[in-house]
């Protein structure tokens, strides 16, 4: 499963892990996405794909059970 939100397009970001000695090594920050069935706000078509929890909480989508 791809880690890209189907609604807002949020994707993994690269960042630095910083130790106490200020050594910097690369790391990845992944968005919190879940695969679910949903419909966009105001539309009746049902889609299935990865959606981040920020889109679910803000009401951009409605979950279809």
PQR file with spaces between the fields and no chain letter, atoms N, CA, C, O and H, PARSE charges and radii, in Angstrom:
ATOM       1  N    UNK     1       0.840   -1.174    0.000 -0.4000 1.5000
ATOM       2  CA   UNK     1       0.000    0.000    0.000 -0.0000 2.0000
ATOM       3  C    UNK     1       0.885    1.236    0.000  0.5500 1.7000
ATOM       4  O    UNK     1       1.844    1.319    0.767 -0.5500 1.4000
ATOM       5  N    UNK     2       0.568    2.183   -0.847 -0.4000 1.5000
ATOM       6  CA   UNK     2       1.336    3.415   -0.868 -0.0000 2.0000
ATOM       7  C    UNK     2       0.995    4.240    0.373  0.5500 1.7000
ATOM       8  O    UNK     2      -0.102    4.127    0.920 -0.5500 1.4000
ATOM       9  H    UNK     2      -0.211    2.115   -1.471  0.4000 1.0000
ATOM      10  N    UNK     3       1.923    5.051    0.803 -0.4000 1.5000
ATOM      11  CA   UNK     3       1.730    5.860    2.005 -0.0000 2.0000
ATOM      12  C    UNK     3       1.393    7.296    1.627  0.5500 1.7000
ATOM      13  O    UNK     3       1.890    8.240    2.241 -0.5500 1.4000
ATOM      14  H    UNK     3       2.815    5.142    0.359  0.4000 1.0000
ATOM      15  N    UNK     4       0.548    7.455    0.616 -0.4000 1.5000
ATOM      16  CA   UNK     4       0.134    8.766    0.147 -0.0000 2.0000
ATOM      17  C    UNK     4      -1.379    8.879    0.313  0.5500 1.7000
ATOM      18  O    UNK     4      -2.117    8.001   -0.133 -0.5500 1.4000
ATOM      19  H    UNK     4       0.144    6.688    0.117  0.4000 1.0000
ATOM      20  N    UNK     5      -1.842    9.942    0.945 -0.4000 1.5000
ATOM      21  CA   UNK     5      -3.270   10.144    1.171 -0.0000 2.0000
ATOM      22  C    UNK     5      -3.962   10.417   -0.168  0.5500 1.7000
ATOM      23  O    UNK     5      -3.481   11.213   -0.975 -0.5500 1.4000
ATOM      24  H    UNK     5      -1.242   10.656    1.308  0.4000 1.0000
ATOM      25  N    UNK     6      -5.092    9.749   -0.392 -0.4000 1.5000
ATOM      26  CA   UNK     6      -5.825    9.907   -1.643 -0.0000 2.0000
ATOM      27  C    UNK     6      -6.596   11.214   -1.692  0.5500 1.7000
ATOM      28  O    UNK     6      -7.011   11.631   -2.773 -0.5500 1.4000
ATOM      29  H    UNK     6      -5.482    9.102    0.264  0.4000 1.0000
ATOM      30  N    UNK     7      -6.802   11.872   -0.562 -0.4000 1.5000
ATOM      31  CA   UNK     7      -7.599   13.095   -0.524 -0.0000 2.0000
ATOM      32  C    UNK     7      -6.711   14.333   -0.598  0.5500 1.7000
ATOM      33  O    UNK     7      -6.892   15.176   -1.477 -0.5500 1.4000
ATOM      34  H    UNK     7      -6.465   11.533    0.317  0.4000 1.0000
ATOM      35  N    UNK     8      -5.752   14.446    0.321 -0.4000 1.5000
ATOM      36  CA   UNK     8      -4.958   15.678    0.391 -0.0000 2.0000
ATOM      37  C    UNK     8      -3.564   15.519   -0.209  0.5500 1.7000
ATOM      38  O    UNK     8      -2.874   16.520   -0.403 -0.5500 1.4000
ATOM      39  H    UNK     8      -5.605   13.762    1.035  0.4000 1.0000
ATOM      40  N    UNK     9      -3.125   14.294   -0.511 -0.4000 1.5000
ATOM      41  CA   UNK     9      -1.823   14.092   -1.133 -0.0000 2.0000
ATOM      42  C    UNK     9      -0.656   14.108   -0.172  0.5500 1.7000
ATOM      43  O    UNK     9       0.494   14.227   -0.596 -0.5500 1.4000
ATOM      44  H    UNK     9      -3.686   13.481   -0.353  0.4000 1.0000
ATOM      45  N    UNK    10      -0.936   13.988    1.132 -0.4000 1.5000
ATOM      46  CA   UNK    10       0.146   13.972    2.112 -0.0000 2.0000
ATOM      47  C    UNK    10       1.009   12.740    1.881  0.5500 1.7000
ATOM      48  O    UNK    10       0.487   11.645    1.670 -0.5500 1.4000
ATOM      49  H    UNK    10      -1.870   13.891    1.476  0.4000 1.0000
ATOM      50  N    UNK    11       2.345   12.915    1.921 -0.4000 1.5000
ATOM      51  CA   UNK    11       3.274   11.830    1.616 -0.0000 2.0000
ATOM      52  C    UNK    11       4.413   11.832    2.618  0.5500 1.7000
ATOM      53  O    UNK    11       4.533   12.784    3.389 -0.5500 1.4000
ATOM      54  H    UNK    11       2.769   13.804    2.092  0.4000 1.0000
ATOM      55  N    UNK    12       5.265   10.793    2.639 -0.4000 1.5000
ATOM      56  CA   UNK    12       6.384   10.745    3.583 -0.0000 2.0000
ATOM      57  C    UNK    12       7.353   11.913    3.378  0.5500 1.7000
ATOM      58  O    UNK    12       7.572   12.375    2.258 -0.5500 1.4000
ATOM      59  H    UNK    12       5.168   10.020    2.012  0.4000 1.0000
ATOM      60  N    UNK    13       7.920   12.371    4.486 -0.4000 1.5000
ATOM      61  CA   UNK    13       8.896   13.450    4.450 -0.0000 2.0000
ATOM      62  C    UNK    13      10.224   12.932    4.981  0.5500 1.7000
ATOM      63  O    UNK    13      10.255   12.039    5.827 -0.5500 1.4000
ATOM      64  H    UNK    13       7.741   11.996    5.395  0.4000 1.0000
ATOM      65  N    UNK    14      11.311   13.490    4.485 -0.4000 1.5000
ATOM      66  CA   UNK    14      12.624   13.143    5.028 -0.0000 2.0000
ATOM      67  C    UNK    14      13.016   14.200    6.052  0.5500 1.7000
ATOM      68  O    UNK    14      12.736   15.387    5.889 -0.5500 1.4000
ATOM      69  H    UNK    14      11.285   14.216    3.798  0.4000 1.0000
ATOM      70  N    UNK    15      13.673   13.734    7.115 -0.4000 1.5000
ATOM      71  CA   UNK    15      14.099   14.634    8.187 -0.0000 2.0000
ATOM      72  C    UNK    15      15.405   14.099    8.750  0.5500 1.7000
ATOM      73  O    UNK    15      15.933   13.093    8.275 -0.5500 1.4000
ATOM      74  H    UNK    15      13.900   12.769    7.248  0.4000 1.0000
ATOM      75  N    UNK    16      15.916   14.773    9.756 -0.4000 1.5000
ATOM      76  CA   UNK    16      17.157   14.358   10.395 -0.0000 2.0000
ATOM      77  C    UNK    16      16.887   13.882   11.811  0.5500 1.7000
ATOM      78  O    UNK    16      16.103   14.485   12.544 -0.5500 1.4000
ATOM      79  H    UNK    16      15.488   15.590   10.142  0.4000 1.0000
ATOM      80  N    UNK    17      17.546   12.791   12.189 -0.4000 1.5000
ATOM      81  CA   UNK    17      17.563   12.338   13.571 -0.0000 2.0000
ATOM      82  C    UNK    17      18.808   12.967   14.186  0.5500 1.7000
ATOM      83  O    UNK    17      19.908   12.777   13.668 -0.5500 1.4000
ATOM      84  H    UNK    17      18.182   12.301   11.593  0.4000 1.0000
ATOM      85  N    UNK    18      18.659   13.706   15.270 -0.4000 1.5000
ATOM      86  CA   UNK    18      19.778   14.444   15.868 -0.0000 2.0000
ATOM      87  C    UNK    18      20.102   13.825   17.217  0.5500 1.7000
ATOM      88  O    UNK    18      19.238   13.739   18.090 -0.5500 1.4000
ATOM      89  H    UNK    18      17.766   13.861   15.691  0.4000 1.0000
ATOM      90  N    UNK    19      21.357   13.389   17.388 -0.4000 1.5000
ATOM      91  CA   UNK    19      21.790   12.799   18.653 -0.0000 2.0000
ATOM      92  C    UNK    19      22.214   13.889   19.631  0.5500 1.7000
ATOM      93  O    UNK    19      22.211   15.071   19.287 -0.5500 1.4000
ATOM      94  H    UNK    19      22.058   13.459   16.679  0.4000 1.0000
ATOM      95  N    UNK    20      22.580   13.490   20.857 -0.4000 1.5000
ATOM      96  CA   UNK    20      23.045   14.459   21.858 -0.0000 2.0000
ATOM      97  C    UNK    20      24.325   15.144   21.412  0.5500 1.7000
ATOM      98  O    UNK    20      24.578   16.286   21.796 -0.5500 1.4000
ATOM      99  H    UNK    20      22.582   12.530   21.137  0.4000 1.0000
ATOM     100  N    UNK    21      25.141   14.466   20.603 -0.4000 1.5000
ATOM     101  CA   UNK    21      26.384   15.043   20.097 -0.0000 2.0000
ATOM     102  C    UNK    21      26.160   15.824   18.795  0.5500 1.7000
ATOM     103  O    UNK    21      27.118   16.202   18.121 -0.5500 1.4000
ATOM     104  H    UNK    21      24.936   13.538   20.291  0.4000 1.0000
ATOM     105  N    UNK    22      24.894   16.061   18.448 -0.4000 1.5000
ATOM     106  CA   UNK    22      24.504   16.819   17.250 -0.0000 2.0000
ATOM     107  C    UNK    22      24.897   16.118   15.949  0.5500 1.7000
ATOM     108  O    UNK    22      25.051   16.771   14.916 -0.5500 1.4000
ATOM     109  H    UNK    22      24.115   15.754   18.996  0.4000 1.0000
ATOM     110  N    UNK    23      25.060   14.791   15.992 -0.4000 1.5000
ATOM     111  CA   UNK    23      25.265   14.038   14.757 -0.0000 2.0000
ATOM     112  C    UNK    23      23.909   13.904   14.056  0.5500 1.7000
ATOM     113  O    UNK    23      22.896   13.619   14.693 -0.5500 1.4000
ATOM     114  H    UNK    23      24.935   14.261   16.830  0.4000 1.0000
ATOM     115  N    UNK    24      23.907   14.110   12.758 -0.4000 1.5000
ATOM     116  CA   UNK    24      22.647   14.076   12.013 -0.0000 2.0000
ATOM     117  C    UNK    24      22.638   12.909   11.038  0.5500 1.7000
ATOM     118  O    UNK    24      23.538   12.767   10.210 -0.5500 1.4000
ATOM     119  H    UNK    24      24.731   14.342   12.240  0.4000 1.0000
ATOM     120  N    UNK    25      21.612   12.080   11.148 -0.4000 1.5000
ATOM     121  CA   UNK    25      21.421   10.969   10.224 -0.0000 2.0000
ATOM     122  C    UNK    25      19.998   11.058    9.679  0.5500 1.7000
ATOM     123  O    UNK    25      19.103   11.587   10.338 -0.5500 1.4000
ATOM     124  H    UNK    25      20.881   12.196   11.820  0.4000 1.0000
ATOM     125  N    UNK    26      19.802   10.542    8.486 -0.4000 1.5000
ATOM     126  CA   UNK    26      18.505   10.652    7.838 -0.0000 2.0000
ATOM     127  C    UNK    26      17.470    9.733    8.438  0.5500 1.7000
ATOM     128  O    UNK    26      17.801    8.667    8.959 -0.5500 1.4000
ATOM     129  H    UNK    26      20.529   10.112    7.951  0.4000 1.0000
ATOM     130  N    UNK    27      16.210   10.145    8.366 -0.4000 1.5000
ATOM     131  CA   UNK    27      15.083    9.320    8.788 -0.0000 2.0000
ATOM     132  C    UNK    27      13.869    9.725    7.980  0.5500 1.7000
ATOM     133  O    UNK    27      13.894   10.745    7.292 -0.5500 1.4000
ATOM     134  H    UNK    27      15.942   11.011    7.943  0.4000 1.0000
ATOM     135  N    UNK    28      12.805    8.937    8.053 -0.4000 1.5000
ATOM     136  CA   UNK    28      11.570    9.213    7.339 -0.0000 2.0000
ATOM     137  C    UNK    28      10.446    9.438    8.335  0.5500 1.7000
ATOM     138  O    UNK    28      10.357    8.748    9.351 -0.5500 1.4000
ATOM     139  H    UNK    28      12.785    8.108    8.612  0.4000 1.0000
ATOM     140  N    UNK    29       9.587   10.408    8.040 -0.4000 1.5000
ATOM     141  CA   UNK    29       8.382   10.663    8.822 -0.0000 2.0000
ATOM     142  C    UNK    29       7.193   10.270    7.954  0.5500 1.7000
ATOM     143  O    UNK    29       6.949   10.880    6.913 -0.5500 1.4000
ATOM     144  H    UNK    29       9.659   10.969    7.215  0.4000 1.0000
ATOM     145  N    UNK    30       6.450    9.243    8.387 -0.4000 1.5000
ATOM     146  CA   UNK    30       5.340    8.724    7.594 -0.0000 2.0000
ATOM     147  C    UNK    30       4.014    9.279    8.106  0.5500 1.7000
ATOM     148  O    UNK    30       3.825    9.370    9.319 -0.5500 1.4000
ATOM     149  H    UNK    30       6.648    8.748    9.232  0.4000 1.0000
ATOM     150  N    UNK    31       3.087    9.654    7.217 -0.4000 1.5000
ATOM     151  CA   UNK    31       1.761   10.100    7.653 -0.0000 2.0000
ATOM     152  C    UNK    31       0.942    8.905    8.142  0.5500 1.7000
ATOM     153  O    UNK    31       1.191    7.764    7.753 -0.5500 1.4000
ATOM     154  H    UNK    31       3.240    9.579    6.232  0.4000 1.0000
ATOM     155  N    UNK    32      -0.026    9.185    8.990 -0.4000 1.5000
ATOM     156  CA   UNK    32      -0.885    8.151    9.563 -0.0000 2.0000
ATOM     157  C    UNK    32      -2.034    7.892    8.594  0.5500 1.7000
ATOM     158  O    UNK    32      -3.081    8.532    8.688 -0.5500 1.4000
ATOM     159  H    UNK    32      -0.228   10.112    9.306  0.4000 1.0000
ATOM     160  N    UNK    33      -1.840    6.950    7.656 -0.4000 1.5000
ATOM     161  CA   UNK    33      -2.862    6.656    6.655 -0.0000 2.0000
ATOM     162  C    UNK    33      -3.445    5.274    6.891  0.5500 1.7000
ATOM     163  O    UNK    33      -2.749    4.357    7.328 -0.5500 1.4000
ATOM     164  H    UNK    33      -0.989    6.430    7.580  0.4000 1.0000
ATOM     165  N    UNK    34      -4.747    5.135    6.592 -0.4000 1.5000
ATOM     166  CA   UNK    34      -5.456    3.870    6.714 -0.0000 2.0000
ATOM     167  C    UNK    34      -6.251    3.639    5.444  0.5500 1.7000
ATOM     168  O    UNK    34      -6.811    4.573    4.871 -0.5500 1.4000
ATOM     169  H    UNK    34      -5.312    5.880    6.237  0.4000 1.0000
ATOM     170  N    UNK    35      -6.298    2.383    5.005 -0.4000 1.5000
ATOM     171  CA   UNK    35      -7.075    2.047    3.821 -0.0000 2.0000
ATOM     172  C    UNK    35      -8.538    1.902    4.237  0.5500 1.7000
ATOM     173  O    UNK    35      -8.855    1.131    5.143 -0.5500 1.4000
ATOM     174  H    UNK    35      -5.843    1.624    5.470  0.4000 1.0000
ATOM     175  N    UNK    36      -9.425    2.641    3.575 -0.4000 1.5000
ATOM     176  CA   UNK    36     -10.841    2.587    3.925 -0.0000 2.0000
ATOM     177  C    UNK    36     -11.699    2.952    2.722  0.5500 1.7000
ATOM     178  O    UNK    36     -11.216    3.490    1.725 -0.5500 1.4000
ATOM     179  H    UNK    36      -9.167    3.267    2.839  0.4000 1.0000
ATOM     180  N    UNK    37     -12.981    2.645    2.847 -0.4000 1.5000
ATOM     181  CA   UNK    37     -13.959    3.057    1.841 -0.0000 2.0000
ATOM     182  C    UNK    37     -14.514    4.398    2.279  0.5500 1.7000
ATOM     183  O    UNK    37     -14.879    4.578    3.441 -0.5500 1.4000
ATOM     184  H    UNK    37     -13.373    2.209    3.657  0.4000 1.0000
ATOM     185  N    UNK    38     -14.577    5.345    1.341 -0.4000 1.5000
ATOM     186  CA   UNK    38     -15.016    6.682    1.694 -0.0000 2.0000
ATOM     187  C    UNK    38     -15.682    7.337    0.507  0.5500 1.7000
ATOM     188  O    UNK    38     -15.541    6.895   -0.633 -0.5500 1.4000
ATOM     189  H    UNK    38     -14.280    5.199    0.397  0.4000 1.0000
ATOM     190  N    UNK    39     -16.411    8.399    0.796 -0.4000 1.5000
ATOM     191  CA   UNK    39     -16.950    9.257   -0.247 -0.0000 2.0000
ATOM     192  C    UNK    39     -16.577   10.682    0.122  0.5500 1.7000
ATOM     193  O    UNK    39     -16.586   11.056    1.295 -0.5500 1.4000
ATOM     194  H    UNK    39     -16.526    8.758    1.723  0.4000 1.0000
ATOM     195  N    UNK    40     -16.250   11.471   -0.889 -0.4000 1.5000
ATOM     196  CA   UNK    40     -15.879   12.859   -0.656 -0.0000 2.0000
ATOM     197  C    UNK    40     -17.095   13.656   -0.220  0.5500 1.7000
ATOM     198  O    UNK    40     -18.228   13.288   -0.533 -0.5500 1.4000
ATOM     199  H    UNK    40     -16.242   11.168   -1.841  0.4000 1.0000
ATOM     200  N    UNK    41     -16.870   14.728    0.489 -0.4000 1.5000
ATOM     201  CA   UNK    41     -17.954   15.552    1.017 -0.0000 2.0000
ATOM     202  C    UNK    41     -18.794   16.109   -0.129  0.5500 1.7000
ATOM     203  O    UNK    41     -18.275   16.792   -1.011 -0.5500 1.4000
ATOM     204  H    UNK    41     -15.950   15.027    0.744  0.4000 1.0000
ATOM     205  N    UNK    42     -20.085   15.816   -0.111 -0.4000 1.5000
ATOM     206  CA   UNK    42     -20.990   16.331   -1.127 -0.0000 2.0000
ATOM     207  C    UNK    42     -21.108   15.472   -2.371  0.5500 1.7000
ATOM     208  O    UNK    42     -21.834   15.840   -3.294 -0.5500 1.4000
ATOM     209  H    UNK    42     -20.507   15.261    0.606  0.4000 1.0000
ATOM     210  N    UNK    43     -20.415   14.328   -2.429 -0.4000 1.5000
ATOM     211  CA   UNK    43     -20.498   13.444   -3.591 -0.0000 2.0000
ATOM     212  C    UNK    43     -21.019   12.082   -3.150  0.5500 1.7000
ATOM     213  O    UNK    43     -20.909   11.707   -1.982 -0.5500 1.4000
ATOM     214  H    UNK    43     -19.825   14.029   -1.679  0.4000 1.0000
ATOM     215  N    UNK    44     -21.595   11.341   -4.112 -0.4000 1.5000
ATOM     216  CA   UNK    44     -22.189   10.057   -3.763 -0.0000 2.0000
ATOM     217  C    UNK    44     -21.338    8.878   -4.201  0.5500 1.7000
ATOM     218  O    UNK    44     -21.645    7.746   -3.829 -0.5500 1.4000
ATOM     219  H    UNK    44     -21.684   11.646   -5.060  0.4000 1.0000
ATOM     220  N    UNK    45     -20.281    9.096   -4.974 -0.4000 1.5000
ATOM     221  CA   UNK    45     -19.454    7.991   -5.435 -0.0000 2.0000
ATOM     222  C    UNK    45     -18.596    7.464   -4.286  0.5500 1.7000
ATOM     223  O    UNK    45     -18.053    8.235   -3.495 -0.5500 1.4000
ATOM     224  H    UNK    45     -20.032   10.016   -5.276  0.4000 1.0000
ATOM     225  N    UNK    46     -18.485    6.145   -4.209 -0.4000 1.5000
ATOM     226  CA   UNK    46     -17.705    5.500   -3.158 -0.0000 2.0000
ATOM     227  C    UNK    46     -16.360    5.106   -3.731  0.5500 1.7000
ATOM     228  O    UNK    46     -16.281    4.508   -4.804 -0.5500 1.4000
ATOM     229  H    UNK    46     -18.926    5.519   -4.852  0.4000 1.0000
ATOM     230  N    UNK    47     -15.295    5.447   -3.002 -0.4000 1.5000
ATOM     231  CA   UNK    47     -13.935    5.115   -3.404 -0.0000 2.0000
ATOM     232  C    UNK    47     -13.278    4.290   -2.314  0.5500 1.7000
ATOM     233  O    UNK    47     -13.763    4.232   -1.185 -0.5500 1.4000
ATOM     234  H    UNK    47     -15.360    5.932   -2.131  0.4000 1.0000
ATOM     235  N    UNK    48     -12.176    3.656   -2.660 -0.4000 1.5000
ATOM     236  CA   UNK    48     -11.412    2.901   -1.687 -0.0000 2.0000
ATOM     237  C    UNK    48      -9.947    3.288   -1.852  0.5500 1.7000
ATOM     238  O    UNK    48      -9.419    3.257   -2.963 -0.5500 1.4000
ATOM     239  H    UNK    48     -11.781    3.703   -3.578  0.4000 1.0000
ATOM     240  N    UNK    49      -9.288    3.653   -0.752 -0.4000 1.5000
ATOM     241  CA   UNK    49      -7.892    4.035   -0.832 -0.0000 2.0000
ATOM     242  C    UNK    49      -7.366    4.482    0.505  0.5500 1.7000
ATOM     243  O    UNK    49      -8.103    4.516    1.490 -0.5500 1.4000
ATOM     244  H    UNK    49      -9.717    3.678    0.151  0.4000 1.0000
ATOM     245  N    UNK    50      -6.087    4.827    0.549 -0.4000 1.5000
ATOM     246  CA   UNK    50      -5.490    5.285    1.808 -0.0000 2.0000
ATOM     247  C    UNK    50      -5.882    6.731    2.104  0.5500 1.7000
ATOM     248  O    UNK    50      -5.796    7.603    1.240 -0.5500 1.4000
ATOM     249  H    UNK    50      -5.488    4.799   -0.252  0.4000 1.0000
ATOM     250  N    UNK    51      -6.312    6.966    3.343 -0.4000 1.5000
ATOM     251  CA   UNK    51      -6.737    8.299    3.769 -0.0000 2.0000
ATOM     252  C    UNK    51      -6.050    8.607    5.091  0.5500 1.7000
ATOM     253  O    UNK    51      -6.013    7.764    5.987 -0.5500 1.4000
ATOM     254  H    UNK    51      -6.381    6.258    4.046  0.4000 1.0000
ATOM     255  N    UNK    52      -5.502    9.824    5.215 -0.4000 1.5000
ATOM     256  CA   UNK    52      -4.851   10.202    6.467 -0.0000 2.0000
ATOM     257  C    UNK    52      -5.915   10.560    7.508  0.5500 1.7000
ATOM     258  O    UNK    52      -7.035   10.937    7.164 -0.5500 1.4000
ATOM     259  H    UNK    52      -5.532   10.509    4.488  0.4000 1.0000
ATOM     260  N    UNK    53      -5.548   10.437    8.776 -0.4000 1.5000
ATOM     261  CA   UNK    53      -6.501   10.673    9.854 -0.0000 2.0000
ATOM     262  C    UNK    53      -6.888   12.141    9.957  0.5500 1.7000
ATOM     263  O    UNK    53      -7.955   12.452   10.486 -0.5500 1.4000
ATOM     264  H    UNK    53      -4.638   10.131    9.056  0.4000 1.0000
ATOM     265  N    UNK    54      -6.057   13.046    9.470 -0.4000 1.5000
ATOM     266  CA   UNK    54      -6.399   14.466    9.494 -0.0000 2.0000
ATOM     267  C    UNK    54      -7.601   14.746    8.597  0.5500 1.7000
ATOM     268  O    UNK    54      -8.452   15.567    8.940 -0.5500 1.4000
ATOM     269  H    UNK    54      -5.191   12.793    9.040  0.4000 1.0000
ATOM     270  N    UNK    55      -7.677   14.061    7.440 -0.4000 1.5000
ATOM     271  CA   UNK    55      -8.819   14.232    6.537 -0.0000 2.0000
ATOM     272  C    UNK    55     -10.086   13.640    7.144  0.5500 1.7000
ATOM     273  O    UNK    55     -11.176   14.174    6.937 -0.5500 1.4000
ATOM     274  H    UNK    55      -6.986   13.394    7.162  0.4000 1.0000
ATOM     275  N    UNK    56      -9.957   12.545    7.890 -0.4000 1.5000
ATOM     276  CA   UNK    56     -11.114   11.921    8.518 -0.0000 2.0000
ATOM     277  C    UNK    56     -11.651   12.826    9.624  0.5500 1.7000
ATOM     278  O    UNK    56     -12.859   13.042    9.716 -0.5500 1.4000
ATOM     279  H    UNK    56      -9.071   12.111    8.058  0.4000 1.0000
ATOM     280  N    UNK    57     -10.754   13.360   10.467 -0.4000 1.5000
ATOM     281  CA   UNK    57     -11.168   14.197   11.593 -0.0000 2.0000
ATOM     282  C    UNK    57     -11.761   15.529   11.136  0.5500 1.7000
ATOM     283  O    UNK    57     -12.704   16.029   11.749 -0.5500 1.4000
ATOM     284  H    UNK    57      -9.772   13.185   10.392  0.4000 1.0000
ATOM     285  N    UNK    58     -11.218   16.104   10.070 -0.4000 1.5000
ATOM     286  CA   UNK    58     -11.675   17.421    9.630 -0.0000 2.0000
ATOM     287  C    UNK    58     -12.991   17.359    8.878  0.5500 1.7000
ATOM     288  O    UNK    58     -13.611   18.396    8.641 -0.5500 1.4000
ATOM     289  H    UNK    58     -10.452   15.698    9.572  0.4000 1.0000
ATOM     290  N    UNK    59     -13.430   16.165    8.497 -0.4000 1.5000
ATOM     291  CA   UNK    59     -14.711   16.040    7.805 -0.0000 2.0000
ATOM     292  C    UNK    59     -14.628   16.196    6.302  0.5500 1.7000
ATOM     293  O    UNK    59     -15.653   16.418    5.657 -0.5500 1.4000
ATOM     294  H    UNK    59     -12.926   15.324    8.690  0.4000 1.0000
ATOM     295  N    UNK    60     -13.447   16.087    5.721 -0.4000 1.5000
ATOM     296  CA   UNK    60     -13.307   16.180    4.267 -0.0000 2.0000
ATOM     297  C    UNK    60     -13.941   14.980    3.590  0.5500 1.7000
ATOM     298  O    UNK    60     -14.340   15.064    2.428 -0.5500 1.4000
ATOM     299  H    UNK    60     -12.614   15.907    6.245  0.4000 1.0000
ATOM     300  N    UNK    61     -14.039   13.849    4.309 -0.4000 1.5000
ATOM     301  CA   UNK    61     -14.631   12.640    3.762 -0.0000 2.0000
ATOM     302  C    UNK    61     -15.676   12.103    4.731  0.5500 1.7000
ATOM     303  O    UNK    61     -15.730   12.508    5.893 -0.5500 1.4000
ATOM     304  H    UNK    61     -13.715   13.781    5.253  0.4000 1.0000
ATOM     305  N    UNK    62     -16.506   11.185    4.238 -0.4000 1.5000
ATOM     306  CA   UNK    62     -17.404   10.439    5.104 -0.0000 2.0000
ATOM     307  C    UNK    62     -17.114    8.966    4.906  0.5500 1.7000
ATOM     308  O    UNK    62     -17.029    8.491    3.773 -0.5500 1.4000
ATOM     309  H    UNK    62     -16.462   10.857    3.294  0.4000 1.0000
ATOM     310  N    UNK    63     -16.961    8.233    6.013 -0.4000 1.5000
ATOM     311  CA   UNK    63     -16.668    6.817    5.925 -0.0000 2.0000
ATOM     312  C    UNK    63     -17.904    6.059    5.463  0.5500 1.7000
ATOM     313  O    UNK    63     -19.021    6.360    5.884 -0.5500 1.4000
ATOM     314  H    UNK    63     -17.031    8.619    6.933  0.4000 1.0000
ATOM     315  N    UNK    64     -17.699    5.085    4.604 -0.4000 1.5000
ATOM     316  CA   UNK    64     -18.788    4.230    4.117 -0.0000 2.0000
ATOM     317  C    UNK    64     -18.562    2.847    4.695  0.5500 1.7000
ATOM     318  O    UNK    64     -17.509    2.243    4.490 -0.5500 1.4000
ATOM     319  H    UNK    64     -16.792    4.840    4.262  0.4000 1.0000
ATOM     320  N    UNK    65     -19.548    2.349    5.413 -0.4000 1.5000
ATOM     321  CA   UNK    65     -19.395    1.039    6.077 -0.0000 2.0000
ATOM     322  C    UNK    65     -20.052   -0.045    5.275  0.5500 1.7000
ATOM     323  O    UNK    65     -20.028   -1.209    5.674 -0.5500 1.4000
ATOM     324  H    UNK    65     -20.404    2.839    5.579  0.4000 1.0000
